Amino acid sequence: MLESSTPTGASAAADSPASAEANQDHAANPVPAGLRERKKQQTRLRIIEVGLDLCDARGFDATTVEQIANAADISPRTINRYFDSKEDIVLGPIKDFGATVAETLRGLPVTGNELDTLRQAFLRTIDRAIDGNDELVSFRQFQQMQRILRSSPSVSARSLEHADHKSIAIAEVIAERLHTEPESVQVRLIVGAWQLIGQLGMECSVEMFDEGDPTAAAMAGRAAFLSTYDEFVRIVCIPQASETH
């Protein structure tokens, strides 16, 4: 059941129960592909928006799927078509942010320094979130999600799997650009370094998730990420001392 804090399947999996039911419903009611996908995306984003607002205001455990459905003007069954657990609703921004970074990276030129290009893709995505006009990436929603995550053990636990899916999406694009496999050492080192930089940057600017202006908070988070990235590059580029024989 959706109300359970235990997820019933990976949210990113194409064959999840929610995805399968949604596909069956669309097959029975054919709509032009472009319009159908836009309507699905709008519904999904509306569920995430309402879920974050309610869970942030009332608390994750105190918010029910029925309340989210009522506020979004849809049925609980519709929510069940899009999300396998209530945790997946409030963690939706992770998937969208990762997908946006991956697609931005795919459009950048190959320079031979994929970590730096990934940095550029990440910063461009942050800038889109700061702008506030992008329906897929919103720093305000990211703030809400982080507050809920920090207050709910079940959401925190589930977020690890969502983070893995985000990294997989990025690794696949890097592998395409390097003409190798996502599991190659080269790709894993790049993604691993990026994860470390992002995690440390976030830990060093936890105040950006407090109440306040999302734009100012996003700029502070952006600066923290850049500072952490620059320090990482400085450390790994220190020349090795000559061995004494």
Secondary structure as the mmCIF struct_conf table of DSSP 4:
data_model
#
loop_
_struct_conf.conf_type_id
_struct_conf.id
_struct_conf.beg_label_comp_id
_struct_conf.beg_label_asym_id
_struct_conf.beg_label_seq_id
_struct_conf.end_label_comp_id
_struct_conf.end_label_asym_id
_struct_conf.end_label_seq_id
TURN_TY1_P TURN_TY1_P1 LEU A 2 GLU A 3
BEND BEND1 SER A 4 THR A 6
BEND BEND2 THR A 8 GLY A 9
TURN_TY1_P TURN_TY1_P2 SER A 11 ALA A 12
TURN_TY1_P TURN_TY1_P3 ALA A 14 ASP A 15
BEND BEND3 SER A 16 SER A 16
HELX_RH_AL_P HELX_RH_AL_P1 PRO A 17 ALA A 28
BEND BEND4 ASN A 29 ASN A 29
HELX_RH_AL_P HELX_RH_AL_P2 ALA A 33 ARG A 58
TURN_TY1_P TURN_TY1_P4 PHE A 60 ALA A 62
HELX_RH_AL_P HELX_RH_AL_P3 VAL A 65 ALA A 72
TURN_TY1_P TURN_TY1_P5 ASP A 73 ASP A 73
BEND BEND5 ILE A 74 ILE A 74
HELX_RH_AL_P HELX_RH_AL_P4 PRO A 76 TYR A 82
BEND BEND6 ASP A 84 SER A 85
HELX_RH_AL_P HELX_RH_AL_P5 LYS A 86 VAL A 90
TURN_TY1_P TURN_TY1_P6 LEU A 91 LEU A 91
HELX_RH_AL_P HELX_RH_AL_P6 GLY A 92 ARG A 106
TURN_TY1_P TURN_TY1_P7 GLY A 107 GLY A 107
BEND BEND7 LEU A 108 LEU A 108
HELX_LH_PP_P HELX_LH_PP_P1 PRO A 109 VAL A 110
BEND BEND8 GLY A 112 GLY A 112
HELX_RH_AL_P HELX_RH_AL_P7 GLU A 114 ASP A 131
BEND BEND9 GLY A 132 GLY A 132
BEND BEND10 GLU A 135 LEU A 136
HELX_RH_AL_P HELX_RH_AL_P8 PHE A 139 SER A 151
HELX_RH_AL_P HELX_RH_AL_P9 PRO A 153 LEU A 178
TURN_TY1_P TURN_TY1_P8 HIS A 179 HIS A 179
BEND BEND11 THR A 180 THR A 180
TURN_TY1_P TURN_TY1_P9 PRO A 182 GLU A 183
BEND BEND12 SER A 184 SER A 184
HELX_RH_AL_P HELX_RH_AL_P10 VAL A 185 GLU A 203
TURN_TY1_P TURN_TY1_P10 CYS A 204 SER A 205
HELX_RH_3T_P HELX_RH_3T_P1 VAL A 206 PHE A 209
BEND BEND13 ASP A 210 GLY A 212
HELX_RH_AL_P HELX_RH_AL_P11 PRO A 214 VAL A 236
TURN_TY1_P TURN_TY1_P11 CYS A 237 CYS A 237
BEND BEND14 ILE A 238 ILE A 238
HELX_LH_PP_P HELX_LH_PP_P2 PRO A 239 THR A 244
#
